[in-house]
Amino acid sequence: MFAHRPAKRAPRALVLAVATAGTLSACYVIPMNPDGSPAWQYLPPPAGMPARVSGGAVAVPVVPPGPPGPSTYQARLYPINDQAARDGQLLATITDLHTGRGMLTMNKDGEFLSGEATRVSDSHPGFGTVYERVLKAPINVRPGQPRGIANATGSRGTWVNCEYVLEGGGRGTGACLMSNGAAYQIHFGG
């Protein structure tokens, strides 16, 4: 009557693919920073999401505001001496991380320079030496007025050292000295 046919077997690759998918379905891929910390931040619960508590009352969680995101400023470096005049005006980018630290990046003659900017205290040793070398006058800073230093280096050995004073509203002025002796006055902010 009916011929008995043997049951078809699933190809081994199909069984392996289904088993792998089932095993990995509960896994998450999390991007990581070089120091091993997650490269993303946890999101707070949605603001204003009501939560039921006993007695029928509704509690609305308070979510504190997070830290501000980074602010980026374009800095203009104006030549002060003959060496800087040969190179001309330079542009740099300052990224303020709102932690007392930031980043300084610029391009000089096709060489990318990168480094950091750091806020310093009134008593930071040596603060004002770059300013004095570049502008030939002592720096005039009020006690408590925010100030900082910034340094960057490039792959061909070029370096820049800067000192700056914040004027308010994200604006600042200062002085920069390059490894080739070029001296610049720096202006940044909006």
C-alpha positions as CSV (number, residue, x, y, z in Angstrom):
1,M,0.0,0.0,0.0
2,F,2.0,2.9,1.2
3,A,5.7,2.7,0.7
4,H,7.7,3.6,3.8
5,R,10.0,6.4,3.2
6,P,12.8,7.2,5.6
7,A,12.5,10.6,7.3
8,K,14.7,13.3,5.8
9,R,17.4,14.5,8.2
10,A,18.1,18.2,8.6
11,P,21.5,19.1,7.2
12,R,24.1,19.4,10.0
13,A,24.8,23.1,9.2
14,L,21.1,24.0,9.7
15,V,21.0,22.3,13.1
16,L,24.3,24.0,14.1
17,A,22.9,27.5,13.0
18,V,19.7,27.0,14.9
19,A,21.5,25.8,18.1
20,T,24.0,28.8,17.9
21,A,21.2,31.3,17.4
22,G,19.3,29.9,20.4
23,T,22.4,30.0,22.5
24,L,23.3,33.6,21.6
25,S,19.8,35.0,21.8
26,A,20.3,36.1,25.4
27,C,23.7,37.8,24.7
28,Y,24.4,41.5,24.4
29,V,27.2,43.1,22.6
30,I,28.5,46.1,24.5
31,P,31.2,48.4,23.0
32,M,34.1,48.9,25.4
33,N,36.7,51.7,25.9
34,P,40.4,50.7,26.0
35,D,40.3,50.9,29.8
36,G,37.6,48.2,30.0
37,S,34.7,50.6,30.9
38,P,31.5,50.5,28.7
39,A,31.5,53.0,25.8
40,W,28.0,54.0,26.6
41,Q,26.2,55.4,29.6
42,Y,23.2,53.9,31.3
43,L,20.0,55.7,30.6
44,P,17.9,56.8,33.5
45,P,14.3,55.7,33.6
46,P,12.0,57.9,31.5
47,A,11.2,61.1,33.3
48,G,7.6,61.5,34.3
49,M,6.9,57.8,34.2
50,P,4.3,57.3,37.0
51,A,4.9,54.4,39.3
52,R,2.0,52.8,41.3
53,V,2.6,52.6,45.1
54,S,0.3,51.1,47.7
55,G,-2.9,52.9,48.4
56,G,-3.5,53.8,44.8
57,A,-1.1,56.8,44.9
58,V,1.1,57.5,42.0
59,A,4.8,58.4,42.5
60,V,6.7,60.2,39.8
61,P,10.4,59.6,40.0
62,V,12.7,62.6,40.0
63,V,15.6,62.3,37.6
64,P,18.4,64.7,38.2
65,P,19.9,66.3,35.2
66,G,23.1,64.7,33.9
67,P,26.4,66.5,33.3
68,P,26.5,68.8,30.2
69,G,27.9,67.3,27.1
70,P,31.3,68.4,25.7
71,S,31.5,72.0,24.3
72,T,33.7,72.6,21.2
73,Y,35.4,75.9,20.5
74,Q,37.4,77.1,17.5
75,A,40.6,78.7,18.6
76,R,42.5,81.2,16.4
77,L,46.3,81.4,16.9
78,Y,47.7,84.8,15.7
79,P,51.4,85.2,14.9
80,I,53.5,87.2,17.3
81,N,57.1,86.7,16.0
82,D,58.8,86.3,12.6
83,Q,58.8,82.5,12.8
84,A,55.0,82.4,13.4
85,A,54.5,85.0,10.6
86,R,56.1,82.5,8.2
87,D,53.5,79.9,9.2
88,G,50.6,82.3,9.3
89,Q,47.5,82.2,11.4
90,L,46.6,78.7,12.7
91,L,43.3,77.2,13.7
92,A,42.8,74.7,16.6
93,T,39.9,73.0,18.2
94,I,39.4,73.0,22.0
95,T,36.9,70.5,23.4
96,D,35.8,71.2,26.9
97,L,34.6,68.0,28.7
98,H,33.3,70.1,31.7
99,T,35.5,68.1,34.1
100,G,38.4,70.5,34.3
101,R,40.0,68.6,31.4
102,G,39.6,68.8,27.6
103,M,41.3,68.2,24.3
104,L,43.4,70.4,22.0
105,T,43.7,69.4,18.3
106,M,45.2,71.3,15.4
107,N,46.8,70.8,12.0
108,K,50.2,72.5,11.2
109,D,51.7,72.0,7.8
110,G,49.9,68.7,7.3
111,E,50.9,67.3,10.7
112,F,48.0,66.6,13.0
113,L,48.7,67.6,16.6
114,S,46.6,66.4,19.5
115,G,46.8,66.7,23.3
116,E,45.0,67.9,26.3
117,A,43.9,71.0,28.1
118,T,43.7,71.2,31.9
119,R,42.3,73.8,34.2
120,V,44.9,74.7,36.9
121,S,44.8,76.4,40.3
122,D,46.0,79.9,41.1
123,S,49.2,78.5,42.5
124,H,50.1,76.1,39.6
125,P,53.9,76.1,39.4
126,G,55.2,77.9,36.4
127,F,51.9,79.2,35.1
128,G,52.5,82.4,33.2
129,T,55.9,81.5,31.8
130,V,54.7,80.8,28.2
131,Y,52.5,83.9,28.3
132,E,55.5,86.0,29.4
133,R,57.9,84.5,26.8
134,V,55.4,85.1,24.0
135,L,53.9,88.4,24.9
136,K,56.9,89.9,26.7
137,A,54.8,90.9,29.7
138,P,53.6,89.2,32.9
139,I,50.2,87.7,32.8
140,N,47.5,89.6,34.6
141,V,45.0,87.2,36.2
142,R,42.5,88.0,39.0
143,P,42.6,85.5,41.9
144,G,40.1,82.7,41.3
145,Q,39.8,83.5,37.6
146,P,39.8,80.2,35.7
147,R,43.0,79.4,33.9
148,G,44.6,76.5,32.2
149,I,47.4,74.9,30.2
150,A,47.2,73.0,26.9
151,N,49.8,70.9,25.2
152,A,49.7,68.9,22.0
153,T,52.2,66.9,19.9
154,G,52.3,65.5,16.4
155,S,53.7,62.5,14.7
156,R,56.7,64.4,13.2
157,G,57.8,65.7,16.6
158,T,56.1,69.1,16.5
159,W,54.8,70.3,19.8
160,V,52.8,73.3,21.1
161,N,52.5,74.6,24.7
162,C,49.7,77.1,25.6
163,E,48.5,78.9,28.6
164,Y,45.0,80.5,28.7
165,V,42.7,82.5,30.9
166,L,38.9,82.1,30.7
167,E,37.0,85.4,30.3
168,G,33.5,84.0,30.8
169,G,30.9,82.6,28.4
170,G,33.3,80.0,27.1
171,R,35.7,82.7,25.8
172,G,39.4,82.8,26.5
173,T,42.7,84.3,25.5
174,G,46.3,83.2,26.0
175,A,49.6,82.4,24.4
176,C,51.1,79.5,22.6
177,L,54.7,78.5,21.9
178,M,55.6,76.0,19.1
179,S,58.7,73.7,19.0
180,N,60.1,75.7,16.1
181,G,60.1,78.9,18.1
182,A,56.9,80.3,16.6
183,A,54.9,82.4,19.2
184,Y,51.2,83.0,19.0
185,Q,48.4,84.8,20.8
186,I,45.3,82.5,21.1
187,H,41.7,83.6,21.1
188,F,38.8,81.1,21.5
189,G,35.1,80.8,22.3
190,G,32.0,82.5,21.2
